[in-house]
Amino acid sequence: MKVRPPDPETARRYLLRFTGWQLYHETERLPGLSSPELFGNERPLELDVGCGTGEYICHLAQSDPQANFVGVDLHLKSLHKAVKRAAEAGLGNIKFICADFRQMYPLLRPASLRAVYLHFPDPGIKPRYRKRRLFNERFLEEMHRAVAPGGKLSLVTDDEDYFRQMLELIERDRRWRRTHEEPYLTGFNPPVKSRFQRMWERRGRTIYRFELVRPSKDSIFSRTQPGMGTARPSSAEKET
Ligand SMILES: C[S@@+](CC[C@H](N)C(=O)[O-])C[C@H]1O[C@@H](n2cnc3c(N)ncnc32)[C@H](O)[C@@H]1O
């Protein structure tokens, strides 16, 4: 289904666009990824990196009006669909940013995010595209800075090779704790599934995921339950 760009008022309400030039040369003039800067309040903020057409983040925003949500994606037409979805639902706690997330790291604010979702990121099938993968050491480093103590990082993919890379990095990084005892989980059943989840499930692909929490003795988020699992040093066995 084709979607027209939002009218100017809807775009003003929901959509920001940061060019590479702005992100490189004018970072200090752009709002940071924090609730005060994006929403003018102090509510908890959750971020969906590569949100696509926004099914998942809109569902989260609808089910938790006391928090704020931001979806980032490179692809403007996908965000037009996401904006349409948010506007039709009358959501007042969500915004979308069209930008390359890898250039947005300077806009992250320390301990400003309650949750970060990286769901079905592009795996870059061809070897020469793998370096474009969003999940890497830098991503983890930046997320560790931006996720607040007690906040979580949710990683979901259908791509085994990418997932193995994620697991290897996570197992070396002892700063996070898993919220599950298993090294990883298969299957994902949120109340609303994203476009790519529905597509991969229709094709019979296995969904791999894990959820990490930035540990804290005194989590600032009552909603987030600290997990029981610990990162294991050896390579993970597949859950059966
Ligand atoms: C496979 S789709 C998944 C979309 C959505 N998360 C879902 O589950 O349906 C990956 C998305 O990541 C976006 N993306 C890829 N690289 C990106 C980057 N560097 N910055 C922001 N978005 C990116 C793509 O435009 C695409 O919408």
The ligand as a Gaussian input file, in Angstrom:
#p B3LYP/6-31G(d) Opt

LIG

0 1
 C       14.487000      -5.412000       8.088000
 S       13.831000      -3.834000       8.435000
 C       13.017000      -4.069000      10.038000
 C       12.046000      -2.991000      10.352000
 C       11.273000      -3.170000      11.668000
 N       12.157000      -3.165000      12.818000
 C       10.449000      -4.421000      11.633000
 O       10.694000      -5.301000      12.474000
 O        9.560000      -4.513000      10.768000
 C       15.276000      -2.916000       8.902000
 C       15.032000      -1.427000       8.995000
 O       16.207000      -0.801000       9.462000
 C       16.379000       0.403000       8.722000
 N       17.808000       0.754000       8.781000
 C       18.842000       0.083000       8.232000
 N       20.001000       0.707000       8.507000
 C       19.692000       1.800000       9.258000
 C       20.452000       2.850000       9.826000
 N       21.783000       2.895000       9.687000
 N       19.806000       3.811000      10.518000
 C       18.454000       3.777000      10.661000
 N       17.682000       2.799000      10.127000
 C       18.283000       1.825000       9.433000
 C       15.873000       0.083000       7.329000
 O       15.513000       1.245000       6.605000
 C       14.684000      -0.809000       7.653000
 O       13.488000      -0.070000       7.787000

